[in-house]
Amino acid sequence: MPKLSIITINLNNAEGLEKTIQSVVNQTFTDFEYIIIDGGSTDGSVEVIKKYADKINYWLSEPDKGIYNAMNKGIKVAKGEYCQFLNSGDWLIDNNVLKKVFNIGFDEDIVYGNILCGLFF
């Protein structure tokens, strides 16, 4: 069982999705599975997913009933001890962030961290 399931949901945000995927697949921490749930995008998002398909454990593209329905689809297939939602357009700040978090060694049910928000990234 992987330590972490990273779930990305997307709808018609191909450019943001690619940035998100790159930040995940370039992590130095590797004990995770990557799940992408796409809501049936028509903007090239599926082509972006296929470009990285060898680094994605599970992906699905079909219409859904909104953001929470998409998140629940991801949770249903997740096998990790922890789930992280990293929506399309969001990204992990550097390639070592997950390694730093999981090197701490914790057994809490919920773990959270800080986020950076801004227009200058």
MMTF fields as JSON, N, C-alpha, C and O atoms, coordinates in Angstrom:
{
  "mmtfVersion": "1.0.0",
  "mmtfProducer": "UNKNOWN",
  "numBonds": 483,
  "numAtoms": 484,
  "numGroups": 121,
  "numChains": 1,
  "numModels": 1,
  "chainsPerModel": [1],
  "groupsPerChain": [121],
  "chainIdList": ["A"],
  "bondAtomList": [4, 2, 8, 6, 12, 10, 16, 14, 20, 18, 24, 22, 28, 26, 32, 30, 36, 34, 40, 38, 44, 42, 48, 46, 52, 50, 56, 54, 60, 58, 64, 62, 68, 66, 72, 70, 76, 74, 80, 78, 84, 82, 88, 86, 92, 90, 96, 94, 100, 98, 104, 102, 108, 106, 112, 110, 116, 114, 120, 118, 124, 122, 128, 126, 132, 130, 136, 134, 140, 138, 144, 142, 148, 146, 152, 150, 156, 154, 160, 158, 164, 162, 168, 166, 172, 170, 176, 174, 180, 178, 184, 182, 188, 186, 192, 190, 196, 194, 200, 198, 204, 202, 208, 206, 212, 210, 216, 214, 220, 218, 224, 222, 228, 226, 232, 230, 236, 234, 240, 238, 244, 242, 248, 246, 252, 250, 256, 254, 260, 258, 264, 262, 268, 266, 272, 270, 276, 274, 280, 278, 284, 282, 288, 286, 292, 290, 296, 294, 300, 298, 304, 302, 308, 306, 312, 310, 316, 314, 320, 318, 324, 322, 328, 326, 332, 330, 336, 334, 340, 338, 344, 342, 348, 346, 352, 350, 356, 354, 360, 358, 364, 362, 368, 366, 372, 370, 376, 374, 380, 378, 384, 382, 388, 386, 392, 390, 396, 394, 400, 398, 404, 402, 408, 406, 412, 410, 416, 414, 420, 418, 424, 422, 428, 426, 432, 430, 436, 434, 440, 438, 444, 442, 448, 446, 452, 450, 456, 454, 460, 458, 464, 462, 468, 466, 472, 470, 476, 474, 480, 478],
  "bondOrderList": [1, 1, 1, 1, 1, 1, 1, 1, 1, 1, 1, 1, 1, 1, 1, 1, 1, 1, 1, 1, 1, 1, 1, 1, 1, 1, 1, 1, 1, 1, 1, 1, 1, 1, 1, 1, 1, 1, 1, 1, 1, 1, 1, 1, 1, 1, 1, 1, 1, 1, 1, 1, 1, 1, 1, 1, 1, 1, 1, 1, 1, 1, 1, 1, 1, 1, 1, 1, 1, 1, 1, 1, 1, 1, 1, 1, 1, 1, 1, 1, 1, 1, 1, 1, 1, 1, 1, 1, 1, 1, 1, 1, 1, 1, 1, 1, 1, 1, 1, 1, 1, 1, 1, 1, 1, 1, 1, 1, 1, 1, 1, 1, 1, 1, 1, 1, 1, 1, 1, 1],
  "groupList": [{"groupName": "MET", "atomNameList": ["N", "CA", "C", "O"], "elementList": ["N", "C", "C", "O"], "formalChargeList": [0, 0, 0, 0], "bondAtomList": [1, 0, 2, 1, 3, 2], "bondOrderList": [1, 1, 2], "singleLetterCode": "M", "chemCompType": "L-PEPTIDE LINKING"}, {"groupName": "PRO", "atomNameList": ["N", "CA", "C", "O"], "elementList": ["N", "C", "C", "O"], "formalChargeList": [0, 0, 0, 0], "bondAtomList": [1, 0, 2, 1, 3, 2], "bondOrderList": [1, 1, 2], "singleLetterCode": "P", "chemCompType": "L-PEPTIDE LINKING"}, {"groupName": "LYS", "atomNameList": ["N", "CA", "C", "O"], "elementList": ["N", "C", "C", "O"], "formalChargeList": [0, 0, 0, 0], "bondAtomList": [1, 0, 2, 1, 3, 2], "bondOrderList": [1, 1, 2], "singleLetterCode": "K", "chemCompType": "L-PEPTIDE LINKING"}, {"groupName": "LEU", "atomNameList": ["N", "CA", "C", "O"], "elementList": ["N", "C", "C", "O"], "formalChargeList": [0, 0, 0, 0], "bondAtomList": [1, 0, 2, 1, 3, 2], "bondOrderList": [1, 1, 2], "singleLetterCode": "L", "chemCompType": "L-PEPTIDE LINKING"}, {"groupName": "SER", "atomNameList": ["N", "CA", "C", "O"], "elementList": ["N", "C", "C", "O"], "formalChargeList": [0, 0, 0, 0], "bondAtomList": [1, 0, 2, 1, 3, 2], "bondOrderList": [1, 1, 2], "singleLetterCode": "S", "chemCompType": "L-PEPTIDE LINKING"}, {"groupName": "ILE", "atomNameList": ["N", "CA", "C", "O"], "elementList": ["N", "C", "C", "O"], "formalChargeList": [0, 0, 0, 0], "bondAtomList": [1, 0, 2, 1, 3, 2], "bondOrderList": [1, 1, 2], "singleLetterCode": "I", "chemCompType": "L-PEPTIDE LINKING"}, {"groupName": "THR", "atomNameList": ["N", "CA", "C", "O"], "elementList": ["N", "C", "C", "O"], "formalChargeList": [0, 0, 0, 0], "bondAtomList": [1, 0, 2, 1, 3, 2], "bondOrderList": [1, 1, 2], "singleLetterCode": "T", "chemCompType": "L-PEPTIDE LINKING"}, {"groupName": "ASN", "atomNameList": ["N", "CA", "C", "O"], "elementList": ["N", "C", "C", "O"], "formalChargeList": [0, 0, 0, 0], "bondAtomList": [1, 0, 2, 1, 3, 2], "bondOrderList": [1, 1, 2], "singleLetterCode": "N", "chemCompType": "L-PEPTIDE LINKING"}, {"groupName": "ALA", "atomNameList": ["N", "CA", "C", "O"], "elementList": ["N", "C", "C", "O"], "formalChargeList": [0, 0, 0, 0], "bondAtomList": [1, 0, 2, 1, 3, 2], "bondOrderList": [1, 1, 2], "singleLetterCode": "A", "chemCompType": "L-PEPTIDE LINKING"}, {"groupName": "GLU", "atomNameList": ["N", "CA", "C", "O"], "elementList": ["N", "C", "C", "O"], "formalChargeList": [0, 0, 0, 0], "bondAtomList": [1, 0, 2, 1, 3, 2], "bondOrderList": [1, 1, 2], "singleLetterCode": "E", "chemCompType": "L-PEPTIDE LINKING"}, {"groupName": "GLY", "atomNameList": ["N", "CA", "C", "O"], "elementList": ["N", "C", "C", "O"], "formalChargeList": [0, 0, 0, 0], "bondAtomList": [1, 0, 2, 1, 3, 2], "bondOrderList": [1, 1, 2], "singleLetterCode": "G", "chemCompType": "PEPTIDE LINKING"}, {"groupName": "GLN", "atomNameList": ["N", "CA", "C", "O"], "elementList": ["N", "C", "C", "O"], "formalChargeList": [0, 0, 0, 0], "bondAtomList": [1, 0, 2, 1, 3, 2], "bondOrderList": [1, 1, 2], "singleLetterCode": "Q", "chemCompType": "L-PEPTIDE LINKING"}, {"groupName": "VAL", "atomNameList": ["N", "CA", "C", "O"], "elementList": ["N", "C", "C", "O"], "formalChargeList": [0, 0, 0, 0], "bondAtomList": [1, 0, 2, 1, 3, 2], "bondOrderList": [1, 1, 2], "singleLetterCode": "V", "chemCompType": "L-PEPTIDE LINKING"}, {"groupName": "PHE", "atomNameList": ["N", "CA", "C", "O"], "elementList": ["N", "C", "C", "O"], "formalChargeList": [0, 0, 0, 0], "bondAtomList": [1, 0, 2, 1, 3, 2], "bondOrderList": [1, 1, 2], "singleLetterCode": "F", "chemCompType": "L-PEPTIDE LINKING"}, {"groupName": "ASP", "atomNameList": ["N", "CA", "C", "O"], "elementList": ["N", "C", "C", "O"], "formalChargeList": [0, 0, 0, 0], "bondAtomList": [1, 0, 2, 1, 3, 2], "bondOrderList": [1, 1, 2], "singleLetterCode": "D", "chemCompType": "L-PEPTIDE LINKING"}, {"groupName": "TYR", "atomNameList": ["N", "CA", "C", "O"], "elementList": ["N", "C", "C", "O"], "formalChargeList": [0, 0, 0, 0], "bondAtomList": [1, 0, 2, 1, 3, 2], "bondOrderList": [1, 1, 2], "singleLetterCode": "Y", "chemCompType": "L-PEPTIDE LINKING"}, {"groupName": "TRP", "atomNameList": ["N", "CA", "C", "O"], "elementList": ["N", "C", "C", "O"], "formalChargeList": [0, 0, 0, 0], "bondAtomList": [1, 0, 2, 1, 3, 2], "bondOrderList": [1, 1, 2], "singleLetterCode": "W", "chemCompType": "L-PEPTIDE LINKING"}, {"groupName": "CYS", "atomNameList": ["N", "CA", "C", "O"], "elementList": ["N", "C", "C", "O"], "formalChargeList": [0, 0, 0, 0], "bondAtomList": [1, 0, 2, 1, 3, 2], "bondOrderList": [1, 1, 2], "singleLetterCode": "C", "chemCompType": "L-PEPTIDE LINKING"}],
  "groupTypeList": [0, 1, 2, 3, 4, 5, 5, 6, 5, 7, 3, 7, 7, 8, 9, 10, 3, 9, 2, 6, 5, 11, 4, 12, 12, 7, 11, 6, 13, 6, 14, 13, 9, 15, 5, 5, 5, 14, 10, 10, 4, 6, 14, 10, 4, 12, 9, 12, 5, 2, 2, 15, 8, 14, 2, 5, 7, 15, 16, 3, 4, 9, 1, 14, 2, 10, 5, 15, 7, 8, 0, 7, 2, 10, 5, 2, 12, 8, 2, 10, 9, 15, 17, 11, 13, 3, 7, 4, 10, 14, 16, 3, 5, 14, 7, 7, 12, 3, 2, 2, 12, 13, 7, 5, 10, 13, 14, 9, 14, 5, 12, 15, 10, 7, 5, 3, 17, 10, 3, 13, 13],
  "groupIdList": [1, 2, 3, 4, 5, 6, 7, 8, 9, 10, 11, 12, 13, 14, 15, 16, 17, 18, 19, 20, 21, 22, 23, 24, 25, 26, 27, 28, 29, 30, 31, 32, 33, 34, 35, 36, 37, 38, 39, 40, 41, 42, 43, 44, 45, 46, 47, 48, 49, 50, 51, 52, 53, 54, 55, 56, 57, 58, 59, 60, 61, 62, 63, 64, 65, 66, 67, 68, 69, 70, 71, 72, 73, 74, 75, 76, 77, 78, 79, 80, 81, 82, 83, 84, 85, 86, 87, 88, 89, 90, 91, 92, 93, 94, 95, 96, 97, 98, 99, 100, 101, 102, 103, 104, 105, 106, 107, 108, 109, 110, 111, 112, 113, 114, 115, 116, 117, 118, 119, 120, 121],
  "secStructList": [7, 7, 1, 3, 3, 3, 3, 3, 3, 3, 1, 1, 7, 2, 2, 2, 2, 2, 2, 2, 2, 2, 2, 2, 2, 6, 7, 1, 7, 7, 7, 3, 3, 3, 3, 3, 3, 3, 7, 7, 7, 7, 1, 1, 2, 2, 2, 2, 2, 2, 2, 6, 4, 4, 4, 7, 1, 3, 3, 3, 3, 7, 7, 7, 1, 1, 2, 2, 2, 2, 2, 2, 2, 2, 2, 2, 2, 7, 7, 1, 1, 3, 3, 3, 3, 7, 7, 6, 6, 7, 7, 7, 1, 1, 6, 6, 2, 2, 2, 2, 2, 2, 6, 1, 7, 7, 7, 7, 1, 7, 7, 7, 7, 7, 7, 7, 7, 7, 1, 7, 7],
  "xCoordList": [0.842, 0.0, 0.888, 1.804, 0.617, 1.416, 1.108, 0.017, 2.057, 1.894, 0.882, 0.125, 0.873, 0.093, -0.622, -0.071, -1.845, -2.575, -2.754, -3.401, -2.186, -2.352, -3.463, -3.386, -4.491, -5.659, -5.768, -5.843, -5.774, -5.959, -7.274, -7.527, -8.11, -9.335, -9.186, -8.516, -9.824, -9.62, -10.864, -11.597, -11.089, -12.092, -11.638, -11.621, -11.275, -10.904, -9.84, -10.0, -8.765, -7.644, -6.337, -5.501, -6.169, -5.015, -3.692, -2.786, -3.565, -2.308, -2.013, -0.892, -3.004, -2.823, -2.58, -1.784, -3.268, -3.102, -1.672, -1.098, -1.097, 0.277, 1.246, 2.158, 1.051, 1.922, 1.771, 2.757, 0.545, 0.288, 0.964, 1.664, 0.756, 1.342, 2.858, 3.461, 3.479, 4.937, 5.433, 6.465, 4.705, 5.147, 5.029, 5.764, 4.123, 3.95, 4.982, 5.665, 5.103, 5.976, 7.459, 8.286, 7.808, 9.201, 9.585, 10.684, 8.712, 9.009, 10.11, 10.186, 10.951, 11.983, 11.4, 11.95, 10.317, 9.575, 8.783, 8.125, 8.833, 8.194, 7.13, 6.535, 6.876, 5.914, 4.495, 3.81, 4.073, 2.727, 2.163, 2.893, 0.854, 0.166, -0.441, -0.772, -0.583, -1.125, -2.398, -2.417, -3.458, -4.792, -5.269, -5.188, -5.764, -6.351, -7.78, -8.052, -8.686, -10.089, -10.44, -10.416, -10.764, -11.107, -12.603, -13.156, -13.24, -14.69, -15.165, -16.231, -14.403, -14.807, -14.371, -15.12, -13.181, -12.655, -12.618, -12.479, -12.748, -12.699, -11.598, -11.59, -10.672, -9.662, -8.263, -7.305, -8.118, -6.796, -6.259, -5.136, -7.028, -6.596, -6.309, -5.345, -7.122, -6.918, -5.594, -4.904, -5.235, -3.953, -2.792, -1.774, -2.948, -1.92, -1.808, -0.702, -2.931, -2.917, -2.213, -1.37, -2.545, -1.936, -0.429, 0.32, 0.009, 1.436, 2.215, 3.376, 1.571, 2.212, 1.639, 1.843, 0.937, 0.207, 1.096, 0.64, 2.353, 3.252, 3.618, 4.195, 3.287, 3.585, 2.317, 2.374, 1.183, -0.109, -0.637, -0.703, -1.008, -1.478, -2.902, -3.245, -3.727, -5.123, -5.62, -5.355, -6.341, -6.988, -8.303, -8.505, -9.187, -10.531, -10.97, -10.738, -11.603, -12.179, -13.61, -13.863, -14.548, -15.975, -16.716, -16.23, -17.873, -18.651, -18.962, -19.176, -18.981, -19.326, -20.372, -20.865, -20.695, -21.737, -21.153, -21.82, -19.905, -19.281, -18.02, -17.611, -17.416, -16.106, -16.089, -15.142, -17.114, -17.111, -17.369, -16.848, -18.157, -18.354, -17.028, -16.695, -16.276, -14.965, -14.004, -13.279, -13.994, -13.129, -13.492, -12.61, -14.771, -15.206, -14.811, -14.49, -14.831, -14.363, -12.891, -12.488, -12.099, -10.686, -10.491, -9.665, -11.248, -11.141, -11.492, -10.854, -12.494, -12.932, -11.839, -11.808, -10.945, -9.888, -8.562, -7.631, -8.46, -7.221, -6.882, -7.755, -5.595, -5.105, -4.122, -3.651, -3.805, -2.811, -3.309, -4.514, -2.373, -2.707, -3.258, -4.106, -2.772, -3.205, -3.624, -3.097, -4.58, -4.99, -4.621, -4.814, -4.092, -3.79, -4.517, -4.373, -5.296, -5.942, -5.076, -4.794, -4.658, -3.859, -4.557, -4.308, -5.425, -6.277, -5.493, -4.415, -6.04, -5.336, -5.113, -6.006, -3.91, -3.507, -2.738, -2.055, -2.835, -2.047, -0.788, -0.757, 0.237, 1.461, 2.219, 2.044, 3.058, 3.95, 5.134, 5.721, 5.484, 6.411, 7.818, 8.482, 8.287, 9.581, 9.573, 8.647, 10.6, 10.652, 10.882, 10.793, 11.17, 11.459, 10.383, 10.544, 9.317, 8.334, 7.72, 7.563, 7.376, 6.785, 7.811, 7.476, 9.045, 10.109, 10.297, 10.464, 10.271, 10.413, 9.27, 9.493, 8.072, 6.905, 6.964, 6.78, 7.221, 7.16, 8.422, 8.412, 9.494, 10.688, 10.508, 11.282, 9.5, 9.253, 8.862, 9.255, 8.1, 7.647, 6.503, 6.74, 5.295, 4.116, 3.1, 3.186, 2.143, 1.064, -0.303, -1.269, -0.383, -1.64, -2.608, -2.188, -3.905, -4.924, -4.994, -5.265, -4.749, -4.813, -3.52, -3.065, -2.945, -1.723, -1.992, -2.606, -1.552, -1.735, -0.486, 0.375, -0.409, 0.735, 0.309, -0.877, 1.272, 1.013, 0.887, 1.414, 0.184, 0.084, 0.604, 0.566, 1.076, 1.486, 0.486, 0.21, -0.046, -0.992, -0.415, 0.197, -0.607, -0.118, -0.186, -0.406, 0.001, -0.046, 1.341, 1.469, 2.373, 3.729, 4.472, 5.69, 3.806, 4.472, 4.535, 5.068],
  "yCoordList": [-1.183, 0.0, 1.248, 1.361, 2.173, 3.41, 4.269, 4.199, 5.053, 5.962, 7.064, 7.493, 7.517, 8.692, 8.452, 7.846, 8.93, 8.998, 10.472, 11.202, 10.908, 12.288, 12.276, 11.559, 13.07, 13.11, 14.497, 15.499, 14.544, 15.797, 15.716, 14.763, 16.726, 16.816, 17.979, 18.971, 17.833, 18.799, 18.9, 17.927, 20.088, 20.297, 21.47, 22.621, 21.15, 22.166, 23.148, 24.365, 22.602, 23.418, 22.731, 22.438, 22.48, 21.723, 22.345, 21.626, 23.643, 24.309, 24.151, 23.809, 24.397, 24.237, 22.79, 22.506, 21.866, 20.447, 20.007, 19.257, 20.457, 20.067, 20.552, 19.824, 21.772, 22.293, 21.453, 21.167, 21.062, 20.234, 18.881, 18.43, 18.237, 16.913, 16.967, 16.102, 17.965, 18.074, 18.194, 17.621, 18.935, 19.095, 17.792, 17.583, 16.924, 15.632, 14.626, 13.994, 14.472, 13.42, 13.714, 12.81, 14.944, 15.292, 15.225, 15.642, 14.716, 14.596, 13.559, 12.544, 13.829, 12.863, 11.778, 10.678, 12.056, 11.067, 10.225, 10.772, 8.914, 8.069, 7.125, 6.37, 7.149, 6.216, 6.78, 6.971, 7.038, 7.554, 6.999, 6.525, 7.072, 6.796, 8.113, 8.978, 8.252, 9.492, 9.181, 8.336, 9.875, 9.672, 10.995, 12.04, 10.943, 12.135, 11.829, 10.847, 12.685, 12.579, 13.823, 14.942, 13.608, 14.69, 14.621, 13.539, 15.757, 15.824, 15.803, 16.34, 15.197, 15.14, 16.379, 16.895, 16.843, 18.064, 17.957, 16.873, 19.117, 19.201, 20.149, 20.541, 20.526, 21.539, 20.979, 21.749, 19.668, 19.082, 18.496, 17.994, 18.548, 18.002, 16.506, 16.026, 15.776, 14.326, 14.038, 13.083, 14.844, 14.66, 14.903, 14.214, 15.881, 16.135, 14.913, 14.474, 14.373, 13.189, 12.04, 11.367, 11.813, 10.712, 10.897, 9.921, 12.14, 12.443, 11.927, 11.535, 11.93, 11.495, 10.176, 9.827, 9.451, 8.25, 7.22, 6.512, 7.133, 6.148, 6.51, 5.69, 7.742, 8.181, 8.37, 8.808, 8.036, 8.18, 6.774, 5.948, 6.509, 5.179, 4.912, 3.781, 5.94, 5.774, 7.112, 8.154, 7.077, 8.3, 7.955, 6.85, 8.935, 8.77, 10.109, 11.152, 10.079, 11.293, 10.999, 10.275, 11.566, 11.405, 12.527, 13.062, 12.88, 13.915, 13.499, 12.322, 14.478, 14.207, 15.216, 16.018, 15.159, 16.028, 17.17, 17.723, 17.521, 18.635, 18.235, 17.074, 19.227, 19.065, 17.971, 17.186, 17.91, 16.921, 15.52, 14.548, 15.403, 14.102, 13.612, 12.434, 14.509, 14.147, 13.738, 12.753, 14.477, 14.127, 12.746, 11.941, 12.48, 11.174, 10.041, 8.946, 10.289, 9.264, 8.94, 7.778, 9.962, 9.752, 8.982, 8.072, 9.344, 8.659, 7.178, 6.322, 6.877, 5.482, 4.577, 3.39, 5.108, 4.27, 4.4, 3.643, 5.338, 5.584, 4.411, 3.819, 4.093, 2.998, 3.47, 2.662, 4.751, 5.264, 5.385, 5.409, 5.46, 5.708, 7.121, 7.361, 8.046, 9.435, 9.849, 9.34, 10.781, 11.365, 12.842, 13.551, 13.282, 14.698, 15.151, 14.544, 16.217, 16.8, 17.929, 18.887, 17.812, 18.831, 19.091, 18.412, 20.075, 20.316, 20.905, 21.468, 20.774, 21.286, 22.783, 23.531, 23.189, 24.582, 24.819, 25.836, 23.892, 23.958, 23.127, 22.25, 23.385, 22.613, 22.549, 23.38, 21.54, 21.384, 22.312, 22.34, 23.057, 24.188, 23.788, 24.557, 22.601, 22.129, 20.605, 19.959, 20.049, 18.604, 17.776, 16.549, 18.419, 17.7, 17.871, 17.364, 18.554, 18.884, 17.633, 17.586, 16.643, 15.427, 14.644, 14.072, 14.617, 13.939, 14.599, 13.911, 15.925, 16.652, 16.319, 16.118, 16.262, 15.977, 14.557, 14.348, 13.584, 12.195, 11.72, 10.636, 12.483, 12.149, 12.497, 12.044, 13.291, 13.685, 12.469, 12.361, 11.566, 10.391, 10.721, 11.148, 10.536, 10.851, 9.729, 8.914, 9.708, 8.727, 9.359, 8.659, 10.668, 11.379, 11.008, 10.602, 11.152, 10.872, 11.958, 11.677, 13.189, 14.328, 15.118, 15.424, 15.437, 16.223, 17.393, 17.204, 18.58, 19.731, 20.59, 20.458, 21.464, 22.347, 23.708, 23.982, 24.534, 25.89, 25.895, 25.023, 26.888, 27.098, 28.486, 29.392, 28.635, 29.952, 30.362, 29.606, 31.538, 32.056, 33.34, 34.133, 33.534, 34.769, 34.737, 33.692, 35.866, 36.022, 35.981, 36.083, 35.835, 35.977, 34.673, 34.697, 33.528, 32.245, 31.8, 30.729],
  "zCoordList": [0.0, 0.0, 0.0, 0.815, -0.906, -0.92, 0.305, 0.872, 0.689, 1.821, 1.496, 2.367, 0.252, -0.133, -1.452, -2.371, -1.532, -2.802, -3.124, -2.373, -4.233, -4.682, -5.717, -6.715, -5.477, -6.345, -6.956, -6.245, -8.282, -9.006, -9.754, -10.492, -9.557, -10.345, -11.314, -11.028, -12.457, -13.534, -14.397, -14.575, -14.927, -15.97, -16.838, -16.402, -18.064, -19.062, -18.562, -18.664, -18.026, -17.566, -17.96, -17.105, -19.244, -19.737, -19.305, -18.883, -19.402, -19.049, -17.56, -17.184, -16.717, -15.278, -14.897, -14.002, -15.575, -15.303, -15.569, -14.779, -16.657, -16.965, -15.891, -15.498, -15.42, -14.357, -13.087, -12.408, -12.772, -11.596, -11.742, -10.835, -12.878, -13.123, -13.012, -12.376, -13.617, -13.558, -12.127, -11.777, -11.293, -9.91, -9.127, -8.162, -9.527, -8.854, -9.35, -8.544, -10.65, -11.197, -10.968, -11.094, -10.638, -10.375, -8.897, -8.532, -8.051, -6.624, -6.378, -7.069, -5.391, -5.011, -4.105, -4.042, -3.412, -2.639, -3.627, -4.512, -3.493, -4.507, -3.963, -4.732, -2.663, -2.077, -2.183, -1.178, -3.416, -3.64, -4.939, -5.81, -5.04, -6.297, -6.76, -5.949, -8.074, -8.625, -9.387, -10.283, -9.018, -9.574, -10.17, -9.524, -11.401, -12.018, -12.423, -13.113, -11.983, -12.342, -13.152, -12.64, -14.417, -15.33, -15.616, -15.812, -15.639, -15.817, -17.248, -17.546, -18.149, -19.552, -20.327, -21.156, -20.061, -20.69, -22.209, -22.775, -22.848, -24.313, -24.783, -25.95, -23.904, -24.218, -24.429, -24.512, -24.517, -24.658, -23.361, -23.335, -22.298, -21.014, -21.105, -20.508, -21.834, -21.949, -22.644, -22.287, -23.621, -24.298, -23.328, -23.392, -22.433, -21.411, -20.497, -20.181, -20.079, -19.218, -19.929, -19.334, -21.177, -21.934, -22.086, -22.121, -22.174, -22.288, -21.073, -21.196, -19.903, -18.66, -18.147, -16.984, -18.984, -18.552, -17.86, -16.962, -18.268, -17.644, -16.208, -15.495, -15.771, -14.408, -13.574, -12.425, -14.17, -13.502, -13.239, -14.15, -12.002, -11.643, -12.1, -12.446, -12.105, -12.502, -13.007, -12.407, -14.115, -14.571, -15.236, -15.739, -15.223, -15.749, -16.307, -15.696, -17.467, -18.025, -18.422, -19.385, -17.67, -17.945, -17.235, -16.239, -17.736, -17.05, -15.606, -15.316, -14.725, -13.329, -12.883, -13.675, -11.613, -11.062, -10.249, -9.374, -10.539, -9.84, -9.105, -9.108, -8.474, -7.851, -6.787, -6.727, -5.953, -4.877, -5.401, -4.852, -6.445, -7.085, -7.656, -7.534, -8.276, -8.826, -7.707, -7.845, -6.615, -5.487, -4.937, -4.642, -4.804, -4.301, -5.235, -4.774, -6.543, -7.492, -7.228, -7.281, -6.946, -6.638, -5.345, -5.276, -4.322, -3.028, -3.182, -2.569, -3.988, -4.15, -4.702, -4.378, -5.525, -6.102, -5.354, -5.627, -4.424, -3.686, -2.773, -2.139, -2.724, -1.887, -0.824, -0.023, -0.801, 0.133, 1.56, 1.813, 2.482, 3.882, 4.061, 4.92, 3.248, 3.272, 1.874, 0.884, 1.791, 0.508, 0.509, 1.497, -0.612, -0.805, -2.06, -3.121, -1.939, -3.111, -3.621, -2.901, -4.862, -5.533, -6.859, -7.856, -6.851, -8.017, -9.179, -8.991, -10.376, -11.559, -11.404, -11.005, -11.729, -11.568, -10.287, -10.157, -9.326, -8.093, -8.287, -9.15, -7.508, -7.663, -6.345, -5.454, -6.257, -5.11, -5.316, -6.398, -4.31, -4.445, -4.88, -5.575, -4.488, -4.983, -5.042, -4.552, -5.638, -5.881, -4.619, -4.664, -3.514, -2.271, -1.203, -0.092, -1.501, -0.462, 0.168, 1.388, -0.611, -0.03, 0.783, 1.82, 0.324, 1.066, 2.43, 3.437, 2.462, 3.724, 4.678, 5.871, 4.166, 5.004, 5.556, 6.755, 4.688, 5.118, 5.83, 6.414, 5.804, 6.59, 8.061, 8.904, 8.375, 9.759, 10.593, 11.755, 10.014, 10.731, 11.668, 12.798, 11.236, 12.03, 11.868, 10.949, 12.78, 12.671, 12.918, 13.223, 12.787, 12.946, 11.817, 10.733, 12.089, 11.079, 10.013, 8.846, 10.417, 9.494, 9.615, 10.717, 8.486, 8.433, 7.493, 6.442, 7.844, 6.973, 6.985, 7.855, 6.012, 5.921, 5.422, 5.237, 5.213, 4.734, 3.215, 2.524, 2.725, 1.281, 0.956, 1.789, -0.238, -0.719, -1.781, -2.713, -1.64, -2.615, -3.193, -2.477, -4.451, -5.04, -6.546, -7.158, -7.112, -8.557, -9.183, -10.403, -8.371, -8.877, -9.019, -9.198, -8.948, -9.065, -10.485, -10.773]
}
